[in-house]
Amino acid sequence: MYRQIATLLQKAVPPAPLFRHGFNLSPMYRSSGGRITYVSDDLHRVDVELPLTWRNRNYVGTMFGGSMLSATDPIYMVQLLNILGDGFVVWDKSVSLAFRRPAKSTLHARFEYLPDEVEHLRRMAHAQGSLDWEKPVELRDADETVIASGTKTIYVATKEHHRRRAARSRASG
């Protein structure tokens, strides 16, 4: 549903504001407590803010780890899907997040794809059909102290490869 709405709105709204407002208005993302505060025009950089509020405060008064995870979870996947465009399939495959310190204030995270990295992903997907790509995730407080860090694994495939694989799976099963 979200992708269909975005496809319609892309005709009237530039990609960066559509990405930011789309996420921030989405009930799915709003419930995480996170807010997208910045999106570069080329979508290669997205900044997220996660304030400590009564909604995400845990039993001991610090931020609930699930809020940290859910505020960071969809960003890399949707970001890359929009950067690569229609010829690719992009899925979140796994995530690991280690909590380093208690979160006692607003947290920030930056999600960034470098242009060379995107081109490398395109080349690898065309050469191999599909690949798993790991991206670091860090949540920091205002002092830049790392509160939580981990890795997102993202599956990237050409649509052609993905269709062939799905057809083989249906035929064998």
Number of C-alpha atoms within 10 A of each C-alpha: 6 9 10 8 10 15 11 10 14 12 9 9 12 12 19 18 15 16 24 20 14 18 20 18 11 11 10 12 20 15 14 19 19 25 21 23 14 17 23 15 13 13 21 19 17 22 18 21 21 25 21 21 15 10 13 20 17 15 8 8 14 17 24 17 17 12 20 26 20 17 22 26 18 15 22 26 20 17 21 22 17 17 17 17 10 10 11 22 21 23 17 18 14 13 17 12 18 14 15 12 12 14 23 15 15 16 25 24 23 20 19 21 16 10 12 9 11 15 12 12 20 19 12 16 21 17 11 11 19 21 18 17 14 15 14 16 23 21 26 22 19 10 7 10 13 18 19 22 16 16 16 22 19 20 18 26 24 22 18 14 17 16 13 12 13 11 11 11 10 9 8 6 5
